[in-house]
Amino acid sequence: MGTYGTIRNKLADAQMRRQCLYAADSRECAYLNRMTKDGDVLRPYPNMYVECQYWGSLNPVEKMLHVMRTLAIRHPNMVFAGISAACAWGLEHSFHLHSNDDRIMLASSGGTPRNGYCERIRRFYVPQHEIERACEISGVRVTTIERTLFDCGRLYEGRSALSFYDSALRQGMISREDLIAYCDEPHRARNQHQSRALARFANGLSENGGESFCYATMAEEGMMLPEQQAEFSDVHNAGQLYRVDYLWKLPDGRLIVGELDGQQKYVDASMTNGRSVEGVVVRERNRQEALKAGGVTQIVRWFFADAVRRSPMIDKLTAAGVPCGTVSAPWIR
């Protein structure tokens, strides 16, 4: 088998292991660099290679995990922190956090934030005794779940960070009481106010990171906070329940439902249960009719981008009659 065939097999093997390919020697590196120039292969990190088409099929979390696993081959004692650790733990969060900064985060008890090996690796301070408590998960060593949440809570704006906390609580990775106790410990790190506040605010009810983001945005904008994951029975179909993202019960008796919408539910097989687009549309129409029969006064829908820009979502809810008053986000001082 020639060099080309050998490298293709190695690329395929790395892909099966959900990793990138490390060049074994200078000759293999030179060959892979030529393939990179030809556009068949790309190099996401120094001396790491992956087929372009395969890499393009991965989301930002999967890409980060591929690089982390590849680094762990050469550096088995490496401990990942922050958003990198969150990816390994499977904590839901918005992909836009990776767009702003896609560097791998390494736990370090000393040194400078910049890494000499690669500018796309960031050293992040974690006390040595916490590094020694590292867990092995998803094929890499990472900070504990409580330390990971604590650090993500300090690193990102509150409405983005809440999704990490809700995800961990929803999956039963840590209890709310233990998380609060950890974040409350004095002098754990700088800027721990937001981590403390998020630990108390998170409830684990949001079904995904987008819902957490919207809920936190409502709190930051002073909206009356809704019930989450409220259920309605279908009066025409016994045993059929419909769950809504948000429900406001207004003083005048009106019921306002809020739903984070998106095209995904029409095209993602995991959400359509094998139905055609037409079938999904019919199901949504039946659902809406059942909610109205159950007493819902109005259904307000918005896209994630509306929540990111704040006013499009808030304006829709305000127009529907949802009260807006005092900010209830405890991380805002």
N, C-alpha and C positions, 0 to 999 in steps of 0.2 A: 504493500500500500504506500502511495506517495505521500509527500508532506501535506498536500492539500486534503487528501482523504483522512489522514491522521488528525489534522486540526478540526475538520468537520465533525469527526467522531467525538473529539474532546469537547467541542462546543455543545454537541447534542447531549453528552453525558452531564456536563455542567448544568445544562438547562433542565434535565430530569431531576437534578438535585436542588433545583431552584437557586442556582448560584451563577456567578460569572466565571469565565475561564482565566486562570492565572497562566501566563506564558512560562513554560518550563525552563527556557534558556534564551540566550540572545538571538539564536537563529530562529526559534519559534516566535519570539517577540517581533523580529524584523518581518517575518512572513505575515503575522497578524496585522502589523502596521500597514503593510501593502494592501491587505484585504480591507482595512479601514479606509484607506484612500480610495479604493474602488467602490466603496459604499455598501459592501456586503456585511461588514462588521463595524461596530462602534466601540469606543473605549470610554465607559462612564467614569472610571477612576484609573489612576496610573497602573499599568500592567494588568488591567482587567478588561476582558473582551466578551462581547455577546452579539448574537446575530441581530441585525437592525429590526427585522420584521417581528421577531419575538419580543424584543425590548419595547417596541411600540405597542404591543398588546397588553403591557403591564400598567397598572395604576401606580401612582407615586409611592404608596405604602409598599407594594410588592417590589418596586425598584430598589427602595431603601433596604429592604430585607435581603435582596439578592446581594447587594454590596456588603452588607453586614456579615452575611454567612461566608462570603469570599474572604473578607478580612480575617474572620475567625479561624480560617484554615492556617494562615501564617502566624496569627497572634491569638492562640487559644485562651490566653489569660486576659484578653481585652474585655472591658466591661462597657457596655453602651448605656447611655443615659438620655434623659429628656424625651424628645419626640421619637428618637430612634428606639428607645426602650418601650415607648408606648406602642409603636408599630409591632414589636415582638409580642407584647402582651395582648395585642388585638383590640386596643382601645380605639373606639370610633372617634374620628375628628374630621374636620374639613380639609380637603386636599389643597385648599388655597394656602394653608400653612407651609406646605412644601414648595409652593410656587415662590413664596417670599424668601425662603431659605431652605435649600435642599441638602445642606451639609449633614454629614453623619456626626452624631454627638457622642463623644467618649467621656466616661467618668474619669476624673483626674483629681488627685488630692494636692497637686502642685503643678508648677510650670505655667506657661502662658496659654491663652485661649487658642492662638494660632498653632497649627501642627506643622512640623517641618516636612512631614511626608507628603502632605497634600493640602492645598488651601480649602478643599471641600470637606475637610474634617475639622471639627471644632472640639477643643478640649473644654469640658464643663466641670466646674468644681463640685466635687462630692467628697465629704469627709472620708478618710481612709477606713474607719470602722464600718461605714456604710458600704463602701466598695467591697469589703471582705464578706458582706452578707449577700453578695450578688446571687441571682437565681439563673438557672439555665432554662431557657424556653425558646421555642422556634429555632433551635440550633445555635443559639448564641447566648452569651452571658450578659445579663442586664441588671440594672438596679431593681430593688424590691418594688412591689406595686405601690406601696405607700410613698416611697421616695420618688418614684416616677411621677405620680400624681402631684406631689408637692412641688416638684421642679417645673412641670408643665403649667401648674397654676401660677407660677411666678413669671414664666417666660412669655406668655401670650396674653392678649387682652381677655378680660373676663368672659365675654360672650363666646369667644372661641375656646377658651380653656374649660368651660363647663362641660363640654361633650366628653372629655376624658373622664371626669368624675362620674357623670351619669352612666357612662358605659361600664365602668368598673363596678358600680353599685348594682346595675341591672344584671350583670353577669355573675354577681356574687363573689367577686374577687376579694372584696374587703367589706367589712361592715361600716356603716356610717359612723358609728360610735368610735371604732378603732381609728378611722381616718381622721375624725375631728381631734381625737386625743393626740395623734401623731403630729398634726399640723399646729396644734396648740402648744406643743413643747417649746419653752422659751429658748431664744437664741439658736434656733435650728439653722437659720440662714437669714440673709438680708431679704428685705421686701417680702416677708412672709404673710403680711396682712391679707393679700388677695387669696393666697392658698387657704388660709383659715376661713375666710368668708365663703369661698366656693365649697369647702367641705360642709359647711352648715347649710348652704343654699341647695346643693345637689340633692335630688331625691330618687334618681334612677328610673323615673317613669317614662322619659322620652324614649321612643323606640329606635332612634338613630341620632347621629351627630347633628343633622340638620334641624331636627326638632329641638334639641338642646340649645342650639344657637339662636333659634327664633324665640324660645322661652326667655333666654337671658337678655335678648334684645328688648323684649317687652318690658322686662324688669328695669333695664337701663333707661327706657324711654318713659317710664312712669305709667305704663298701662296697668289696668286692673288685671291681676294674674288669674288665669283660667284654671279649671280642673283639667287634668291630663288623662288621656286614654279613657274617657267616659264611654259607657256602653249604652246602646239603645236596642230594644227588642223590636223585631219586625212584627207589627200588629197583624199583617196579612200572611205571615209565614212563621208558624210556631217553632221556636227553637233557634231561629236565625238571629244572631246578634251582630250589630255593627258598632265598631269602635271608632271614635273620632279623636283627632290629635288634641284639640283644645275645645273646651266648652265654657262659655260665660253664662252664668245665671244672673240676670240683671234684676234690680229691685222691683221693676215694673212687671216681672214675670216672664219677660222674653228670654228665649234661649238662643244664643248666638254660637254657632259652631265655626271654628277656624281650622283650616287644613293647609298644610304645606304640600303643594302640588308639584308635579313634574312630569316630563314625558317618559321617565323611566318605567312607570307602572304600565305603560302601554307597549313597551318593547322588551323589557327585562323578563326573561323566562321564569326567573325565580319569583317574580311578583304577579305574573299573569296566569300561573298554574296551567299553562298549555293553551289558554284561550287565544283566539284571534283578537286583533285590535277591535273588531266589531263586537266580539263577545265581551271584552273588557268595558267598552263604552256602554253596552246594555247593562252590565252589572253595576256600573257607576250610577247610571240613571235610576235603576231599581233601588240602589242604596240611598240616593238622594230623596226619592219619593218616600222611602221608609222613615228617614229622619224627619221629614216634614210631617208625616203622619204621627210620629212620636212626640210632636210638640215643638220641634225646632223652628224658630222664626226665620232665621236667615243663615246661610252658609257662605262664609268668606274664604276665598282661596287666594293663595299667593305662591310665587316661586321663591327659591332660595335667594336669587339675586335681589328680590324685593327686600328681603330681610337684611342682606348685606348693605344695601343703600339706605336702610332704615325707613325713610319717609314713605316709600310706596306701600310697605306692609302696614305701618302705623296709620297712614291716611285711610286705607281700606277699612281697618278695624274701627277707627274713630267715626267714619261715615256710617258704619253699621250700628253705632251707638255704644261701643265698648268705652267705658270711662277711662280717661287719661288724667293722671294727677301727679302724685308724689313718686319720685324714683324709689324703687324697692330693691335695687341691686346693692347688696351689702358691701361689695368690693369697691364701690364708688364712694369716695370720701370727700 
